[in-house]
Amino acid sequence: MKKKKCPSCGKTSYGSRDENWHCPYCGKDISDVPSEPVEGDMAEIHDILSEEEIIRILKGL
Ligand SMILES: [Zn+2]
């Protein structure tokens, strides 16, 4: 899993690919923003998710 910080709204989103990455907060295409690996990678996800959604998944809710 990777994360990116949106340069437009400053929020962090999570995904497993770099291309076709739209910020779930403001909708900006941030595919070209460099991603960072997430330590302790645990969830294989297929969509671009917001921080709140990731936290919900990790809590198993
Ligand atoms: Zn954004």
N, CA, C, O and the ligand as a Tripos MOL2 file, in Angstrom:
@<TRIPOS>MOLECULE
protein
  245   243    62     0     0
PROTEIN
NO_CHARGES

@<TRIPOS>ATOM
      1 N           0.8490   -1.1880    0.0000 N.3       1 MET1
      2 CA          0.0000    0.0000    0.0000 C.3       1 MET1
      3 C           0.8890    1.2450    0.0000 C.2       1 MET1
      4 O           1.9820    1.2500    0.5660 O.2       1 MET1
      5 N           0.3990    2.2780   -0.6390 N.am      2 LYS2
      6 CA          1.1480    3.5250   -0.7440 C.3       2 LYS2
      7 C           0.2690    4.6710   -0.2780 C.2       2 LYS2
      8 O          -0.9530    4.5530   -0.1830 O.2       2 LYS2
      9 N           0.9250    5.7700    0.0060 N.am      3 LYS3
     10 CA          0.1360    6.9540    0.3360 C.3       3 LYS3
     11 C           0.6720    8.1530   -0.4270 C.2       3 LYS3
     12 O           1.8350    8.1980   -0.8270 O.2       3 LYS3
     13 N          -0.2050    9.1120   -0.6120 N.am      4 LYS4
     14 CA          0.1620   10.3640   -1.2660 C.3       4 LYS4
     15 C          -0.4870   11.5010   -0.5270 C.2       4 LYS4
     16 O          -1.5930   11.3910    0.0030 O.2       4 LYS4
     17 N           0.2410   12.5990   -0.5080 N.am      5 LYS5
     18 CA         -0.3390   13.8060    0.0630 C.3       5 LYS5
     19 C          -0.7710   14.7140   -1.0760 C.2       5 LYS5
     20 O           0.0170   15.0480   -1.9610 O.2       5 LYS5
     21 N          -2.0030   15.0960   -1.0370 N.am      6 CYS6
     22 CA         -2.5500   15.9290   -2.1050 C.3       6 CYS6
     23 C          -1.9880   17.3430   -2.0050 C.2       6 CYS6
     24 O          -2.1080   17.9720   -0.9540 O.2       6 CYS6
     25 N          -1.3760   17.8630   -3.0760 N.am      7 PRO7
     26 CA         -0.8370   19.2240   -3.0270 C.3       7 PRO7
     27 C          -1.9270   20.2800   -3.0420 C.2       7 PRO7
     28 O          -1.6790   21.4450   -2.7300 O.2       7 PRO7
     29 N          -3.1030   19.8800   -3.3960 N.am      8 SER8
     30 CA         -4.1940   20.8380   -3.4950 C.3       8 SER8
     31 C          -4.8740   21.0720   -2.1450 C.2       8 SER8
     32 O          -5.0910   22.2170   -1.7480 O.2       8 SER8
     33 N          -5.2140   19.9780   -1.4340 N.am      9 CYS9
     34 CA         -5.9310   20.1380   -0.1680 C.3       9 CYS9
     35 C          -5.0920   19.7150    1.0290 C.2       9 CYS9
     36 O          -5.4910   19.9490    2.1690 O.2       9 CYS9
     37 N          -3.9100   19.0830    0.7870 N.am     10 GLY10
     38 CA         -3.0060   18.7450    1.8830 C.3      10 GLY10
     39 C          -3.3810   17.4930    2.6480 C.2      10 GLY10
     40 O          -2.7720   17.1890    3.6740 O.2      10 GLY10
     41 N          -4.3870   16.7520    2.1600 N.am     11 LYS11
     42 CA         -4.8130   15.5430    2.8640 C.3      11 LYS11
     43 C          -4.1400   14.3110    2.2710 C.2      11 LYS11
     44 O          -3.7010   14.3160    1.1210 O.2      11 LYS11
     45 N          -4.0690   13.2560    3.0790 N.am     12 THR12
     46 CA         -3.3880   12.0350    2.6770 C.3      12 THR12
     47 C          -4.3990   11.0070    2.2240 C.2      12 THR12
     48 O          -5.4290   10.8030    2.8670 O.2      12 THR12
     49 N          -4.0940   10.3560    1.1020 N.am     13 SER13
     50 CA         -4.9430    9.2570    0.6420 C.3      13 SER13
     51 C          -4.0810    8.0320    0.4050 C.2      13 SER13
     52 O          -2.8580    8.1280    0.3090 O.2      13 SER13
     53 N          -4.7260    6.8820    0.3110 N.am     14 TYR14
     54 CA         -4.0430    5.5880    0.2540 C.3      14 TYR14
     55 C          -4.5000    4.7950   -0.9560 C.2      14 TYR14
     56 O          -5.6670    4.8350   -1.3440 O.2      14 TYR14
     57 N          -3.5430    4.0620   -1.5520 N.am     15 GLY15
     58 CA         -3.8750    3.2290   -2.6980 C.3      15 GLY15
     59 C          -2.7810    2.2200   -2.9340 C.2      15 GLY15
     60 O          -1.7920    2.1800   -2.2020 O.2      15 GLY15
     61 N          -2.9570    1.3970   -3.9640 N.am     16 SER16
     62 CA         -1.9420    0.3800   -4.2290 C.3      16 SER16
     63 C          -1.3190    0.5500   -5.6160 C.2      16 SER16
     64 O          -0.5600   -0.3120   -6.0590 O.2      16 SER16
     65 N          -1.6240    1.6260   -6.2890 N.am     17 ARG17
     66 CA         -1.0380    1.9060   -7.6040 C.3      17 ARG17
     67 C          -0.7800    3.4020   -7.6910 C.2      17 ARG17
     68 O          -1.2800    4.1790   -6.8780 O.2      17 ARG17
     69 N           0.0020    3.7920   -8.6820 N.am     18 ASP18
     70 CA          0.3020    5.2140   -8.8130 C.3      18 ASP18
     71 C          -0.5850    5.9220   -9.8300 C.2      18 ASP18
     72 O          -0.8830    7.1100   -9.6990 O.2      18 ASP18
     73 N          -1.0000    5.1660  -10.8470 N.am     19 GLU19
     74 CA         -1.7240    5.8180  -11.9380 C.3      19 GLU19
     75 C          -3.2010    5.9780  -11.5960 C.2      19 GLU19
     76 O          -3.7520    5.2560  -10.7660 O.2      19 GLU19
     77 N          -3.8150    6.9350  -12.2550 N.am     20 ASN20
     78 CA         -5.2480    7.1790  -12.0920 C.3      20 ASN20
     79 C          -5.6300    7.3630  -10.6240 C.2      20 ASN20
     80 O          -6.5890    6.7690  -10.1320 O.2      20 ASN20
     81 N          -4.8530    8.2020   -9.9450 N.am     21 TRP21
     82 CA         -5.0550    8.4310   -8.5180 C.3      21 TRP21
     83 C          -5.7210    9.7820   -8.3450 C.2      21 TRP21
     84 O          -5.0940   10.8210   -8.5510 O.2      21 TRP21
     85 N          -6.9710    9.7690   -7.9710 N.am     22 HIS22
     86 CA         -7.6810   11.0170   -7.7120 C.3      22 HIS22
     87 C          -7.8640   11.1900   -6.2120 C.2      22 HIS22
     88 O          -8.2640   10.2620   -5.5100 O.2      22 HIS22
     89 N          -7.5710   12.3600   -5.7460 N.am     23 CYS23
     90 CA         -7.7300   12.6450   -4.3220 C.3      23 CYS23
     91 C          -9.1780   12.4060   -3.9080 C.2      23 CYS23
     92 O         -10.0910   12.9680   -4.5130 O.2      23 CYS23
     93 N          -9.4040   11.5700   -2.8740 N.am     24 PRO24
     94 CA        -10.7890   11.3160   -2.4490 C.3      24 PRO24
     95 C         -11.4230   12.5050   -1.7310 C.2      24 PRO24
     96 O         -12.6280   12.5130   -1.4760 O.2      24 PRO24
     97 N         -10.6220   13.4910   -1.4110 N.am     25 TYR25
     98 CA        -11.1610   14.6680   -0.7050 C.3      25 TYR25
     99 C         -11.6100   15.7510   -1.6690 C.2      25 TYR25
    100 O         -12.7300   16.2540   -1.5820 O.2      25 TYR25
    101 N         -10.7160   16.1060   -2.5940 N.am     26 CYS26
    102 CA        -11.0600   17.2280   -3.4740 C.3      26 CYS26
    103 C         -11.2050   16.8080   -4.9300 C.2      26 CYS26
    104 O         -11.6160   17.6120   -5.7660 O.2      26 CYS26
    105 N         -10.8680   15.5410   -5.2460 N.am     27 GLY27
    106 CA        -11.0790   15.0410   -6.5940 C.3      27 GLY27
    107 C          -9.9700   15.3690   -7.5770 C.2      27 GLY27
    108 O         -10.0690   15.0250   -8.7550 O.2      27 GLY27
    109 N          -8.9100   16.0310   -7.1130 N.am     28 LYS28
    110 CA         -7.8140   16.3900   -8.0100 C.3      28 LYS28
    111 C          -7.0510   15.1390   -8.4460 C.2      28 LYS28
    112 O          -6.8650   14.2080   -7.6610 O.2      28 LYS28
    113 N          -6.6120   15.1290   -9.7110 N.am     29 ASP29
    114 CA         -5.7950   14.0260  -10.2210 C.3      29 ASP29
    115 C          -4.3660   14.2110   -9.7110 C.2      29 ASP29
    116 O          -3.6640   15.1310  -10.1310 O.2      29 ASP29
    117 N          -3.9460   13.3330   -8.8080 N.am     30 ILE30
    118 CA         -2.6000   13.4510   -8.2310 C.3      30 ILE30
    119 C          -1.7480   12.2450   -8.6300 C.2      30 ILE30
    120 O          -0.8580   11.8280   -7.8880 O.2      30 ILE30
    121 N          -2.0310   11.6940   -9.8040 N.am     31 SER31
    122 CA         -1.2670   10.5400  -10.3020 C.3      31 SER31
    123 C           0.2230   10.8360  -10.4020 C.2      31 SER31
    124 O           1.0420    9.9340  -10.2290 O.2      31 SER31
    125 N           0.5830   12.0710  -10.6750 N.am     32 ASP32
    126 CA          1.9930   12.4180  -10.8570 C.3      32 ASP32
    127 C           2.7120   12.7520   -9.5550 C.2      32 ASP32
    128 O           3.9310   12.9230   -9.5470 O.2      32 ASP32
    129 N           1.9770   12.8450   -8.4700 N.am     33 VAL33
    130 CA          2.6110   13.1110   -7.1750 C.3      33 VAL33
    131 C           3.3400   11.8460   -6.7240 C.2      33 VAL33
    132 O           2.7580   10.7630   -6.7740 O.2      33 VAL33
    133 N           4.5980   11.9530   -6.2830 N.am     34 PRO34
    134 CA          5.3030   10.7490   -5.8280 C.3      34 PRO34
    135 C           4.6340   10.1220   -4.6140 C.2      34 PRO34
    136 O           4.2070   10.8240   -3.6970 O.2      34 PRO34
    137 N           4.5460    8.7970   -4.6140 N.am     35 SER35
    138 CA          3.9260    8.1090   -3.4820 C.3      35 SER35
    139 C           4.9810    7.6560   -2.4950 C.2      35 SER35
    140 O           6.1540    7.5220   -2.8440 O.2      35 SER35
    141 N           4.5730    7.4270   -1.2860 N.am     36 GLU36
    142 CA          5.4480    6.8800   -0.2460 C.3      36 GLU36
    143 C           4.9110    5.5180    0.1640 C.2      36 GLU36
    144 O           3.6970    5.3440    0.2740 O.2      36 GLU36
    145 N           5.7930    4.5470    0.3940 N.am     37 PRO37
    146 CA          5.3070    3.2620    0.9030 C.3      37 PRO37
    147 C           4.7810    3.4300    2.3270 C.2      37 PRO37
    148 O           5.2930    4.2380    3.1010 O.2      37 PRO37
    149 N           3.7650    2.6650    2.6520 N.am     38 VAL38
    150 CA          3.2080    2.6880    4.0070 C.3      38 VAL38
    151 C           3.8530    1.5730    4.8030 C.2      38 VAL38
    152 O           3.8190    0.4140    4.3890 O.2      38 VAL38
    153 N           4.4390    1.9070    5.9370 N.am     39 GLU39
    154 CA          5.0840    0.8900    6.7720 C.3      39 GLU39
    155 C           4.0490    0.0100    7.4470 C.2      39 GLU39
    156 O           2.9420    0.4460    7.7620 O.2      39 GLU39
    157 N           4.4350   -1.2380    7.6610 N.am     40 GLY40
    158 CA          3.5080   -2.1790    8.2620 C.3      40 GLY40
    159 C           2.3330   -2.4480    7.3520 C.2      40 GLY40
    160 O           1.1870   -2.5460    7.7900 O.2      40 GLY40
    161 N           2.6450   -2.5660    6.0660 N.am     41 ASP41
    162 CA          1.5950   -2.7610    5.0650 C.3      41 ASP41
    163 C           0.7200   -3.9580    5.4270 C.2      41 ASP41
    164 O           1.2230   -5.0680    5.5980 O.2      41 ASP41
    165 N          -0.5460   -3.7390    5.5380 N.am     42 MET42
    166 CA         -1.4420   -4.8060    5.9810 C.3      42 MET42
    167 C          -2.6240   -5.0270    5.0710 C.2      42 MET42
    168 O          -3.1130   -6.1500    4.9490 O.2      42 MET42
    169 N          -3.0790   -4.0020    4.4480 N.am     43 ALA43
    170 CA         -4.2990   -4.1420    3.6610 C.3      43 ALA43
    171 C          -3.9900   -3.9880    2.1820 C.2      43 ALA43
    172 O          -3.3620   -3.0150    1.7650 O.2      43 ALA43
    173 N          -4.4310   -4.9440    1.4060 N.am     44 GLU44
    174 CA         -4.3430   -4.7980   -0.0450 C.3      44 GLU44
    175 C          -5.6400   -4.1630   -0.5020 C.2      44 GLU44
    176 O          -6.7100   -4.7620   -0.3930 O.2      44 GLU44
    177 N          -5.5430   -2.9750   -1.0030 N.am     45 ILE45
    178 CA         -6.7570   -2.2700   -1.3860 C.3      45 ILE45
    179 C          -6.7250   -1.9780   -2.8780 C.2      45 ILE45
    180 O          -5.6590   -1.9030   -3.4880 O.2      45 ILE45
    181 N          -7.8750   -1.8180   -3.4400 N.am     46 HIS46
    182 CA         -7.9530   -1.6860   -4.8880 C.3      46 HIS46
    183 C          -8.4850   -0.3270   -5.3170 C.2      46 HIS46
    184 O          -8.4710    0.0030   -6.5030 O.2      46 HIS46
    185 N          -8.9400    0.4380   -4.3820 N.am     47 ASP47
    186 CA         -9.3970    1.7840   -4.7050 C.3      47 ASP47
    187 C          -8.4980    2.7930   -4.0100 C.2      47 ASP47
    188 O          -7.6540    2.4350   -3.1880 O.2      47 ASP47
    189 N          -8.6870    4.0190   -4.3420 N.am     48 ILE48
    190 CA         -8.0100    5.0950   -3.6300 C.3      48 ILE48
    191 C          -8.9040    5.4850   -2.4620 C.2      48 ILE48
    192 O         -10.0620    5.8620   -2.6440 O.2      48 ILE48
    193 N          -8.3510    5.3900   -1.2710 N.am     49 LEU49
    194 CA         -9.1650    5.5940   -0.0790 C.3      49 LEU49
    195 C          -8.6790    6.7780    0.7330 C.2      49 LEU49
    196 O          -7.4990    7.1280    0.7090 O.2      49 LEU49
    197 N          -9.5900    7.3780    1.4390 N.am     50 SER50
    198 CA         -9.2400    8.4590    2.3510 C.3      50 SER50
    199 C          -8.6940    7.8780    3.6510 C.2      50 SER50
    200 O          -8.8430    6.6880    3.9260 O.2      50 SER50
    201 N          -8.0720    8.7210    4.4300 N.am     51 GLU51
    202 CA         -7.5240    8.2950    5.7120 C.3      51 GLU51
    203 C          -8.6170    7.7020    6.6130 C.2      51 GLU51
    204 O          -8.3900    6.6950    7.2840 O.2      51 GLU51
    205 N          -9.7870    8.3210    6.6250 N.am     52 GLU52
    206 CA        -10.8830    7.8320    7.4580 C.3      52 GLU52
    207 C         -11.3070    6.4160    7.0360 C.2      52 GLU52
    208 O         -11.6110    5.5690    7.8760 O.2      52 GLU52
    209 N         -11.3200    6.1860    5.7390 N.am     53 GLU53
    210 CA        -11.7270    4.8580    5.2580 C.3      53 GLU53
    211 C         -10.6940    3.8020    5.6370 C.2      53 GLU53
    212 O         -11.0510    2.6850    6.0140 O.2      53 GLU53
    213 N          -9.4150    4.1570    5.5360 N.am     54 ILE54
    214 CA         -8.3660    3.2170    5.9130 C.3      54 ILE54
    215 C          -8.4710    2.8810    7.4040 C.2      54 ILE54
    216 O          -8.3660    1.7150    7.7860 O.2      54 ILE54
    217 N          -8.6710    3.8680    8.2190 N.am     55 ILE55
    218 CA         -8.7720    3.6340    9.6650 C.3      55 ILE55
    219 C          -9.9510    2.7060    9.9590 C.2      55 ILE55
    220 O          -9.8610    1.8190   10.8080 O.2      55 ILE55
    221 N         -11.0430    2.9230    9.2540 N.am     56 ARG56
    222 CA        -12.2200    2.0730    9.4600 C.3      56 ARG56
    223 C         -11.9100    0.6280    9.0690 C.2      56 ARG56
    224 O         -12.3070   -0.3040    9.7680 O.2      56 ARG56
    225 N         -11.2030    0.4430    7.9580 N.am     57 ILE57
    226 CA        -10.8480   -0.9100    7.5130 C.3      57 ILE57
    227 C          -9.9100   -1.5680    8.5210 C.2      57 ILE57
    228 O         -10.0830   -2.7380    8.8620 O.2      57 ILE57
    229 N          -8.9240   -0.8190    8.9940 N.am     58 LEU58
    230 CA         -7.9410   -1.3990    9.9120 C.3      58 LEU58
    231 C          -8.5610   -1.7670   11.2520 C.2      58 LEU58
    232 O          -8.0960   -2.6810   11.9320 O.2      58 LEU58
    233 N          -9.5840   -1.0680   11.6150 N.am     59 LYS59
    234 CA        -10.2720   -1.4150   12.8560 C.3      59 LYS59
    235 C         -11.2470   -2.5650   12.6500 C.2      59 LYS59
    236 O         -11.8260   -3.0750   13.6090 O.2      59 LYS59
    237 N         -11.4240   -2.9680   11.4060 N.am     60 GLY60
    238 CA        -12.3120   -4.0760   11.0960 C.3      60 GLY60
    239 C         -13.7650   -3.7110   11.2230 C.2      60 GLY60
    240 O         -14.6000   -4.5720   11.4980 O.2      60 GLY60
    241 N         -14.0810   -2.4650   11.0300 N.am     61 LEU61
    242 CA        -15.4780   -2.0390   11.1720 C.3      61 LEU61
    243 C         -16.1920   -2.0600    9.8270 C.2      61 LEU61
    244 O         -17.3760   -1.7320    9.7510 O.2      61 LEU61
    245 ZN         -7.0590   16.8240   -2.4260 Zn       62 ZN62
@<TRIPOS>BOND
     1     1     2 1
     2     2     3 1
     3     3     4 2
     4     3     5 am
     5     5     6 1
     6     6     7 1
     7     7     8 2
     8     7     9 am
     9     9    10 1
    10    10    11 1
    11    11    12 2
    12    11    13 am
    13    13    14 1
    14    14    15 1
    15    15    16 2
    16    15    17 am
    17    17    18 1
    18    18    19 1
    19    19    20 2
    20    19    21 am
    21    21    22 1
    22    22    23 1
    23    23    24 2
    24    23    25 am
    25    25    26 1
    26    26    27 1
    27    27    28 2
    28    27    29 am
    29    29    30 1
    30    30    31 1
    31    31    32 2
    32    31    33 am
    33    33    34 1
    34    34    35 1
    35    35    36 2
    36    35    37 am
    37    37    38 1
    38    38    39 1
    39    39    40 2
    40    39    41 am
    41    41    42 1
    42    42    43 1
    43    43    44 2
    44    43    45 am
    45    45    46 1
    46    46    47 1
    47    47    48 2
    48    47    49 am
    49    49    50 1
    50    50    51 1
    51    51    52 2
    52    51    53 am
    53    53    54 1
    54    54    55 1
    55    55    56 2
    56    55    57 am
    57    57    58 1
    58    58    59 1
    59    59    60 2
    60    59    61 am
    61    61    62 1
    62    62    63 1
    63    63    64 2
    64    63    65 am
    65    65    66 1
    66    66    67 1
    67    67    68 2
    68    67    69 am
    69    69    70 1
    70    70    71 1
    71    71    72 2
    72    71    73 am
    73    73    74 1
    74    74    75 1
    75    75    76 2
    76    75    77 am
    77    77    78 1
    78    78    79 1
    79    79    80 2
    80    79    81 am
    81    81    82 1
    82    82    83 1
    83    83    84 2
    84    83    85 am
    85    85    86 1
    86    86    87 1
    87    87    88 2
    88    87    89 am
    89    89    90 1
    90    90    91 1
    91    91    92 2
    92    91    93 am
    93    93    94 1
    94    94    95 1
    95    95    96 2
    96    95    97 am
    97    97    98 1
    98    98    99 1
    99    99   100 2
   100    99   101 am
   101   101   102 1
   102   102   103 1
   103   103   104 2
   104   103   105 am
   105   105   106 1
   106   106   107 1
   107   107   108 2
   108   107   109 am
   109   109   110 1
   110   110   111 1
   111   111   112 2
   112   111   113 am
   113   113   114 1
   114   114   115 1
   115   115   116 2
   116   115   117 am
   117   117   118 1
   118   118   119 1
   119   119   120 2
   120   119   121 am
   121   121   122 1
   122   122   123 1
   123   123   124 2
   124   123   125 am
   125   125   126 1
   126   126   127 1
   127   127   128 2
   128   127   129 am
   129   129   130 1
   130   130   131 1
   131   131   132 2
   132   131   133 am
   133   133   134 1
   134   134   135 1
   135   135   136 2
   136   135   137 am
   137   137   138 1
   138   138   139 1
   139   139   140 2
   140   139   141 am
   141   141   142 1
   142   142   143 1
   143   143   144 2
   144   143   145 am
   145   145   146 1
   146   146   147 1
   147   147   148 2
   148   147   149 am
   149   149   150 1
   150   150   151 1
   151   151   152 2
   152   151   153 am
   153   153   154 1
   154   154   155 1
   155   155   156 2
   156   155   157 am
   157   157   158 1
   158   158   159 1
   159   159   160 2
   160   159   161 am
   161   161   162 1
   162   162   163 1
   163   163   164 2
   164   163   165 am
   165   165   166 1
   166   166   167 1
   167   167   168 2
   168   167   169 am
   169   169   170 1
   170   170   171 1
   171   171   172 2
   172   171   173 am
   173   173   174 1
   174   174   175 1
   175   175   176 2
   176   175   177 am
   177   177   178 1
   178   178   179 1
   179   179   180 2
   180   179   181 am
   181   181   182 1
   182   182   183 1
   183   183   184 2
   184   183   185 am
   185   185   186 1
   186   186   187 1
   187   187   188 2
   188   187   189 am
   189   189   190 1
   190   190   191 1
   191   191   192 2
   192   191   193 am
   193   193   194 1
   194   194   195 1
   195   195   196 2
   196   195   197 am
   197   197   198 1
   198   198   199 1
   199   199   200 2
   200   199   201 am
   201   201   202 1
   202   202   203 1
   203   203   204 2
   204   203   205 am
   205   205   206 1
   206   206   207 1
   207   207   208 2
   208   207   209 am
   209   209   210 1
   210   210   211 1
   211   211   212 2
   212   211   213 am
   213   213   214 1
   214   214   215 1
   215   215   216 2
   216   215   217 am
   217   217   218 1
   218   218   219 1
   219   219   220 2
   220   219   221 am
   221   221   222 1
   222   222   223 1
   223   223   224 2
   224   223   225 am
   225   225   226 1
   226   226   227 1
   227   227   228 2
   228   227   229 am
   229   229   230 1
   230   230   231 1
   231   231   232 2
   232   231   233 am
   233   233   234 1
   234   234   235 1
   235   235   236 2
   236   235   237 am
   237   237   238 1
   238   238   239 1
   239   239   240 2
   240   239   241 am
   241   241   242 1
   242   242   243 1
   243   243   244 2
@<TRIPOS>SUBSTRUCTURE
     1 MET1         2 RESIDUE 1 A MET
     2 LYS2         6 RESIDUE 1 A LYS
     3 LYS3        10 RESIDUE 1 A LYS
     4 LYS4        14 RESIDUE 1 A LYS
     5 LYS5        18 RESIDUE 1 A LYS
     6 CYS6        22 RESIDUE 1 A CYS
     7 PRO7        26 RESIDUE 1 A PRO
     8 SER8        30 RESIDUE 1 A SER
     9 CYS9        34 RESIDUE 1 A CYS
    10 GLY10       38 RESIDUE 1 A GLY
    11 LYS11       42 RESIDUE 1 A LYS
    12 THR12       46 RESIDUE 1 A THR
    13 SER13       50 RESIDUE 1 A SER
    14 TYR14       54 RESIDUE 1 A TYR
    15 GLY15       58 RESIDUE 1 A GLY
    16 SER16       62 RESIDUE 1 A SER
    17 ARG17       66 RESIDUE 1 A ARG
    18 ASP18       70 RESIDUE 1 A ASP
    19 GLU19       74 RESIDUE 1 A GLU
    20 ASN20       78 RESIDUE 1 A ASN
    21 TRP21       82 RESIDUE 1 A TRP
    22 HIS22       86 RESIDUE 1 A HIS
    23 CYS23       90 RESIDUE 1 A CYS
    24 PRO24       94 RESIDUE 1 A PRO
    25 TYR25       98 RESIDUE 1 A TYR
    26 CYS26      102 RESIDUE 1 A CYS
    27 GLY27      106 RESIDUE 1 A GLY
    28 LYS28      110 RESIDUE 1 A LYS
    29 ASP29      114 RESIDUE 1 A ASP
    30 ILE30      118 RESIDUE 1 A ILE
    31 SER31      122 RESIDUE 1 A SER
    32 ASP32      126 RESIDUE 1 A ASP
    33 VAL33      130 RESIDUE 1 A VAL
    34 PRO34      134 RESIDUE 1 A PRO
    35 SER35      138 RESIDUE 1 A SER
    36 GLU36      142 RESIDUE 1 A GLU
    37 PRO37      146 RESIDUE 1 A PRO
    38 VAL38      150 RESIDUE 1 A VAL
    39 GLU39      154 RESIDUE 1 A GLU
    40 GLY40      158 RESIDUE 1 A GLY
    41 ASP41      162 RESIDUE 1 A ASP
    42 MET42      166 RESIDUE 1 A MET
    43 ALA43      170 RESIDUE 1 A ALA
    44 GLU44      174 RESIDUE 1 A GLU
    45 ILE45      178 RESIDUE 1 A ILE
    46 HIS46      182 RESIDUE 1 A HIS
    47 ASP47      186 RESIDUE 1 A ASP
    48 ILE48      190 RESIDUE 1 A ILE
    49 LEU49      194 RESIDUE 1 A LEU
    50 SER50      198 RESIDUE 1 A SER
    51 GLU51      202 RESIDUE 1 A GLU
    52 GLU52      206 RESIDUE 1 A GLU
    53 GLU53      210 RESIDUE 1 A GLU
    54 ILE54      214 RESIDUE 1 A ILE
    55 ILE55      218 RESIDUE 1 A ILE
    56 ARG56      222 RESIDUE 1 A ARG
    57 ILE57      226 RESIDUE 1 A ILE
    58 LEU58      230 RESIDUE 1 A LEU
    59 LYS59      234 RESIDUE 1 A LYS
    60 GLY60      238 RESIDUE 1 A GLY
    61 LEU61      242 RESIDUE 1 A LEU
    62 ZN62       245 GROUP 0 **** ****
